[in-house]
Amino acid sequence: MSQASTAANTFSAPLPWQVSQWLQLNRARSNDSLAHAYLFAGCEGLGKSLFAHSFAKSVLCQSPVKKQIAATESSADSVSELDVACGACSNCLKGGVGNHPDLLSIEPEEGSKNIKIDQIRRLSEFVIRSSHSGGAKFAIIEQAHLLNGNAANALLKTLEEPNRNTHVILVSDYPGRLVATIRSRCQKLAFPTPSSETTSGWLQQYVGGGNIDTLLQAADGRPLTALRLSEGDSLEARAQFLQSLCDMKLGQKSIQQVVALSAKIGESEVLQHLSVFLTKLIKYSLVGALESDTDPALDALRTLLGPPVDKATTQPLASALSHFYIDVETARKQLASSTNPNPQLIMDSILWRWSKLSLSC
């Protein structure tokens, strides 16, 4: 197991970019004003689920301890002292193996792409049950945007009848896909993508001599995604895919060859790389500069694009790239949906559109 894999299995929230959210919930807890329902919203790769479970365990803990966390988004040099779970009391030990009776976690079952009504019925039974330890209860819904219609309706009824000291946390990368009536009954806690200053030092602990800037750029600034990319040959696969996009434009690879490569790497993975790649293309088309000279995956980009000439040429190109970026983001949402999309057809459509784009500045 790599150093990064070991780290991912051992660290706990709050992470440096989650301090303000933890402080906000801690204040509500101290004032006995924790909401009945929360929506934790933000991009994947920010540790929202880790945060949800860690906070729930800190509330259930019988002997919380103080933990000093350095760096927040507002002040990179500050240190906050936060209440976290002790990890040793009976409640923590139960929670550590996933069987605490006052903590329920729901996510799509193996082999399913959505959350079903039977799972929400189990949550509803959990909500009305008395607390085993005489304190709070937490129900955490992972990937809440994957609730099917019947499950969403059942959850709405539960949210309309809150029980004291019972808290439901919905975690979602795509909060806009939740029905509006559910969103309106949850207090939203946003998890923005942190600055590179906040995350680079943290990431350095786990990837050693790796190129932190390259990892964060490849991960679009999301630290846990960057940590995952540091493992195995993920960065090499990214470079191979981006090179294949350029090869397509040069007539050296066919659409089907790149579709096959995408299936090997993973369609969701390559679409994320394409999304980040497009933001760099758009910036380059407008200002003639790349964000970094240290990313080897951008070598092909430098070869593919000529220098921008004037606004009359670059603005239409930037507009076309921006529209294509929207298409890619739509495709990413389709792949993450619960409607059993066909990844090969999605990639075929996206790559065909890419092949038709004119990249001359």
C-alpha positions as CSV (number, residue, x, y, z in Angstrom):
1,M,0.0,0.0,0.0
2,S,1.3,3.5,-1.0
3,Q,2.0,6.2,1.5
4,A,-0.9,8.1,0.1
5,S,-3.3,5.2,0.5
6,T,-2.2,4.7,4.1
7,A,-2.8,8.4,4.8
8,A,-6.2,8.3,3.3
9,N,-7.2,5.6,5.7
10,T,-5.8,7.3,8.8
11,F,-6.5,11.0,8.8
12,S,-9.7,12.5,10.2
13,A,-11.7,15.7,9.9
14,P,-11.6,18.5,10.2
15,L,-9.0,19.0,7.6
16,P,-7.2,22.4,7.3
17,W,-9.7,23.7,4.7
18,Q,-12.7,22.6,6.9
19,V,-12.0,24.6,10.0
20,S,-14.6,27.3,9.5
21,Q,-17.3,24.8,8.8
22,W,-16.4,22.8,12.0
23,L,-16.4,26.0,14.0
24,Q,-19.8,26.9,12.7
25,L,-21.3,23.6,13.7
26,N,-19.5,23.7,17.1
27,R,-21.0,27.1,17.8
28,A,-24.5,25.7,17.0
29,R,-23.8,22.7,19.1
30,S,-22.7,24.9,22.1
31,N,-25.9,27.0,21.7
32,D,-28.1,23.9,21.4
33,S,-29.1,25.0,18.0
34,L,-27.9,22.3,15.6
35,A,-30.3,22.1,12.7
36,H,-32.5,19.1,12.2
37,A,-31.2,18.7,8.7
38,Y,-28.0,19.8,6.9
39,L,-26.9,19.8,3.3
40,F,-23.2,19.5,2.9
41,A,-22.5,20.8,-0.6
42,G,-19.4,21.1,-2.7
43,C,-17.2,19.4,-5.3
44,E,-16.0,15.9,-4.8
45,G,-12.6,15.4,-3.4
46,L,-13.0,17.9,-0.5
47,G,-13.7,15.3,2.2
48,K,-17.4,16.2,2.9
49,S,-18.4,12.7,3.9
50,L,-15.3,12.4,6.2
51,F,-16.3,15.7,7.8
52,A,-19.9,14.5,8.3
53,H,-18.9,11.3,10.0
54,S,-16.2,12.9,12.1
55,F,-18.5,15.6,13.3
56,A,-21.2,13.1,14.2
57,K,-18.7,11.1,16.1
58,S,-17.5,14.2,18.0
59,V,-21.0,14.9,19.1
60,L,-21.6,11.3,20.2
61,C,-18.3,11.1,22.0
62,Q,-18.5,10.9,25.8
63,S,-15.2,12.7,26.3
64,P,-14.3,15.1,23.5
65,V,-10.8,16.4,23.4
66,K,-9.2,19.6,22.1
67,K,-7.3,19.4,18.8
68,Q,-5.2,22.2,17.3
69,I,-5.7,22.6,13.6
70,A,-3.5,25.0,11.7
71,A,-4.6,27.0,8.6
72,T,-8.0,28.3,7.6
73,E,-8.9,29.9,4.4
74,S,-9.2,33.3,6.0
75,S,-5.8,33.2,7.8
76,A,-3.2,30.7,6.7
77,D,-1.1,31.3,9.8
78,S,-3.9,30.9,12.4
79,V,-4.4,27.9,14.7
80,S,-7.9,26.9,15.9
81,E,-8.6,24.7,18.9
82,L,-11.5,22.4,18.1
83,D,-13.5,19.8,20.0
84,V,-13.1,16.3,18.3
85,A,-13.9,12.8,19.3
86,C,-11.5,11.2,21.7
87,G,-11.4,7.9,19.8
88,A,-11.2,5.8,23.1
89,C,-14.6,6.0,24.8
90,S,-17.3,3.3,24.2
91,N,-19.2,5.5,21.8
92,C,-16.1,6.2,19.7
93,L,-15.1,2.5,19.6
94,K,-18.6,1.5,18.4
95,G,-18.5,4.2,15.8
96,G,-15.1,3.2,14.7
97,V,-16.3,-0.1,13.4
98,G,-19.5,1.3,11.9
99,N,-22.0,-0.2,14.2
100,H,-22.9,2.6,16.6
101,P,-26.7,2.4,17.1
102,D,-27.1,6.2,17.1
103,L,-25.2,6.7,13.8
104,L,-26.8,5.5,10.5
105,S,-25.1,5.9,7.1
106,I,-27.0,5.4,3.8
107,E,-25.5,5.3,0.3
108,P,-26.4,3.5,-2.9
109,E,-26.3,-0.2,-2.4
110,E,-23.7,-2.3,-4.2
111,G,-24.7,-2.7,-7.8
112,S,-27.2,0.2,-7.7
113,K,-26.8,3.7,-8.9
114,N,-29.5,5.2,-6.7
115,I,-30.8,5.4,-3.2
116,K,-34.1,3.5,-2.8
117,I,-37.2,3.9,-0.8
118,D,-36.5,0.9,1.5
119,Q,-33.3,2.6,2.6
120,I,-35.1,5.8,3.5
121,R,-37.8,3.8,5.3
122,R,-35.0,2.4,7.4
123,L,-33.8,6.0,8.1
124,S,-37.4,7.0,9.1
125,E,-37.5,4.2,11.6
126,F,-34.1,5.3,12.9
127,V,-35.3,8.9,13.4
128,I,-38.3,8.0,15.6
129,R,-36.3,5.5,17.7
130,S,-35.0,6.6,21.1
131,S,-31.3,7.3,21.3
132,H,-29.3,4.3,22.5
133,S,-26.9,6.4,24.5
134,G,-29.5,9.0,25.6
135,G,-28.0,11.8,23.5
136,A,-28.0,12.8,19.8
137,K,-28.6,10.6,16.8
138,F,-27.2,11.2,13.3
139,A,-28.3,9.9,9.9
140,I,-25.9,10.6,7.0
141,I,-27.0,10.2,3.4
142,E,-24.0,9.9,1.1
143,Q,-24.4,11.0,-2.5
144,A,-27.9,12.4,-1.7
145,H,-28.4,13.6,-5.3
146,L,-28.9,9.9,-6.1
147,L,-32.1,9.6,-4.3
148,N,-34.7,8.2,-6.6
149,G,-38.2,9.8,-6.8
150,N,-39.9,7.5,-4.3
151,A,-37.0,7.8,-1.8
152,A,-37.0,11.6,-2.2
153,N,-40.7,11.8,-1.4
154,A,-40.2,9.5,1.7
155,L,-37.3,11.6,2.9
156,L,-39.3,14.8,2.5
157,K,-41.9,13.4,4.9
158,T,-39.3,12.6,7.5
159,L,-37.7,16.1,7.2
160,E,-41.2,17.7,7.6
161,E,-41.5,16.0,11.1
162,P,-38.2,16.7,12.9
163,N,-37.3,14.9,16.1
164,R,-35.4,16.7,18.8
165,N,-31.7,15.8,19.0
166,T,-31.9,13.9,15.7
167,H,-29.9,15.3,12.8
168,V,-30.0,14.2,9.2
169,I,-27.0,15.2,7.0
170,L,-27.2,15.0,3.2
171,V,-23.8,15.0,1.5
172,S,-23.8,15.9,-2.2
173,D,-21.5,16.8,-5.0
174,Y,-24.5,18.0,-7.1
175,P,-26.9,19.7,-4.7
176,G,-28.8,21.3,-7.5
177,R,-30.1,17.8,-8.5
178,L,-31.9,17.4,-5.2
179,V,-35.6,18.4,-5.3
180,A,-36.2,22.0,-4.2
181,T,-38.5,21.0,-1.4
182,I,-35.7,18.9,0.2
183,R,-33.1,21.6,-0.2
184,S,-35.4,24.1,1.4
185,R,-35.7,22.0,4.5
186,C,-32.0,21.7,5.0
187,Q,-29.5,24.2,6.3
188,K,-26.8,24.4,3.6
189,L,-23.1,24.2,4.6
190,A,-20.9,25.0,1.7
191,F,-17.5,23.4,1.2
192,P,-15.6,25.6,-1.4
193,T,-12.5,24.4,-3.1
194,P,-9.6,25.7,-0.9
195,S,-6.7,27.7,-2.0
196,S,-3.5,26.0,-3.0
197,E,-1.7,27.7,-0.1
198,T,-4.0,25.9,2.3
199,T,-3.7,22.5,0.7
200,S,-0.2,22.3,-0.6
201,G,1.5,22.0,2.8
202,W,-1.1,19.4,3.9
203,L,-0.6,17.4,0.7
204,Q,3.2,17.5,1.1
205,Q,2.9,15.4,4.2
206,Y,1.6,12.4,2.2
207,V,3.2,12.6,-1.3
208,G,6.7,13.5,-0.2
209,G,8.8,14.7,-3.1
210,G,5.9,14.7,-5.6
211,N,5.1,17.7,-7.7
212,I,2.4,19.3,-5.6
213,D,1.6,22.0,-8.1
214,T,1.1,19.5,-10.9
215,L,-1.1,17.3,-8.6
216,L,-3.3,20.2,-7.5
217,Q,-3.7,21.4,-11.1
218,A,-4.6,18.0,-12.3
219,A,-7.1,17.7,-9.5
220,D,-8.6,21.1,-10.1
221,G,-7.5,22.2,-6.6
222,R,-9.3,19.4,-4.8
223,P,-6.9,18.0,-2.2
224,L,-8.2,14.4,-1.8
225,T,-8.5,14.0,-5.5
226,A,-4.8,15.2,-5.7
227,L,-3.9,12.6,-3.1
228,R,-5.6,9.9,-5.1
229,L,-3.8,11.0,-8.3
230,S,-0.5,10.7,-6.5
231,E,-1.0,6.9,-6.3
232,G,0.1,4.4,-9.0
233,D,0.0,5.7,-12.6
234,S,-2.9,8.1,-12.4
235,L,-0.8,11.1,-13.5
236,E,0.7,9.1,-16.4
237,A,-2.8,8.0,-17.5
238,R,-3.9,11.7,-17.4
239,A,-1.0,12.7,-19.5
240,Q,-1.7,9.9,-22.0
241,F,-5.3,10.9,-22.3
242,L,-4.5,14.6,-22.8
243,Q,-1.9,13.7,-25.4
244,S,-4.5,11.5,-27.2
245,L,-6.8,14.6,-27.4
246,C,-4.1,16.5,-29.2
247,D,-3.3,13.5,-31.4
248,M,-7.0,13.5,-32.5
249,K,-6.7,17.1,-33.5
250,L,-3.6,16.3,-35.5
251,G,-5.2,13.3,-37.2
252,Q,-2.9,10.8,-35.5
253,K,-5.7,9.0,-33.5
254,S,-9.3,8.2,-34.2
255,I,-12.3,8.9,-32.0
256,Q,-12.7,5.2,-31.3
257,Q,-9.1,4.8,-30.2
258,V,-9.6,7.6,-27.6
259,V,-13.0,6.2,-26.6
260,A,-11.2,2.9,-25.9
261,L,-8.5,4.6,-23.9
262,S,-11.2,6.5,-21.9
263,A,-12.9,3.2,-21.0
264,K,-9.6,1.8,-19.8
265,I,-8.8,4.8,-17.6
266,G,-12.4,5.5,-16.6
267,E,-14.9,7.8,-18.3
268,S,-15.6,9.9,-15.2
269,E,-11.9,10.3,-14.6
270,V,-11.0,11.4,-18.1
271,L,-14.0,13.8,-18.3
272,Q,-12.7,15.5,-15.1
273,H,-9.3,15.9,-16.7
274,L,-10.9,17.2,-19.9
275,S,-12.9,19.8,-17.8
276,V,-9.7,21.1,-16.2
277,F,-7.9,21.0,-19.5
278,L,-10.6,23.2,-21.1
279,T,-10.3,25.8,-18.4
280,K,-6.6,26.1,-19.3
281,L,-7.4,26.3,-23.0
282,I,-10.0,29.1,-22.4
283,K,-7.5,31.1,-20.4
284,Y,-4.8,30.5,-23.0
285,S,-7.0,31.6,-25.8
286,L,-7.7,34.9,-24.0
287,V,-4.4,35.8,-22.4
288,G,-1.8,33.7,-24.2
289,A,-0.4,32.2,-21.0
290,L,-0.6,28.9,-19.2
291,E,-0.9,28.6,-15.5
292,S,2.1,26.4,-15.0
293,D,5.2,25.4,-16.9
294,T,5.8,22.4,-14.6
295,D,3.0,20.2,-15.8
296,P,4.3,17.7,-18.4
297,A,0.8,17.0,-19.5
298,L,0.6,20.5,-21.0
299,D,3.5,19.9,-23.4
300,A,1.1,18.7,-26.1
301,L,-1.1,21.8,-25.5
302,R,1.8,24.1,-26.3
303,T,2.4,22.2,-29.5
304,L,-1.2,22.2,-30.5
305,L,-2.0,25.9,-30.0
306,G,-0.4,28.8,-31.7
307,P,-0.1,32.1,-29.9
308,P,-3.3,34.2,-29.7
309,V,-3.3,37.0,-32.3
310,D,-6.1,39.5,-31.5
311,K,-9.4,39.7,-29.8
312,A,-11.4,39.4,-33.0
313,T,-9.9,35.9,-33.3
314,T,-9.6,34.8,-29.7
315,Q,-13.0,35.8,-28.3
316,P,-15.0,33.5,-30.7
317,L,-12.5,30.7,-29.8
318,A,-13.0,31.3,-26.1
319,S,-16.8,31.3,-26.6
320,A,-16.7,28.0,-28.5
321,L,-14.5,26.4,-25.9
322,S,-16.8,27.7,-23.1
323,H,-19.8,26.1,-24.8
324,F,-17.9,22.8,-25.1
325,Y,-16.9,23.0,-21.5
326,I,-20.7,23.2,-20.6
327,D,-21.2,20.0,-22.7
328,V,-18.4,18.2,-20.8
329,E,-19.9,19.2,-17.4
330,T,-23.3,18.0,-18.6
331,A,-21.7,14.7,-19.6
332,R,-20.1,14.4,-16.2
333,K,-23.5,14.8,-14.5
334,Q,-25.0,12.3,-16.8
335,L,-22.4,9.7,-15.9
336,A,-23.0,10.4,-12.2
337,S,-26.8,10.1,-12.6
338,S,-29.0,7.2,-11.5
339,T,-30.4,6.7,-15.0
340,N,-27.9,4.0,-16.2
341,P,-26.2,6.1,-18.9
342,N,-24.1,4.5,-21.6
343,P,-20.5,5.7,-20.9
344,Q,-19.2,4.8,-24.3
345,L,-22.0,6.7,-26.1
346,I,-21.4,9.8,-23.9
347,M,-17.6,9.7,-24.6
348,D,-18.2,9.1,-28.3
349,S,-20.4,12.2,-28.5
350,I,-18.0,14.4,-26.5
351,L,-15.0,13.4,-28.5
352,W,-16.8,13.9,-31.8
353,R,-17.6,17.5,-30.7
354,W,-14.0,17.9,-29.7
355,S,-12.9,16.8,-33.1
356,K,-15.0,19.5,-34.7
357,L,-13.6,22.4,-32.7
358,S,-11.3,24.7,-34.4
359,L,-8.4,25.6,-32.1
360,S,-6.6,28.2,-34.3
361,C,-6.3,31.5,-32.5
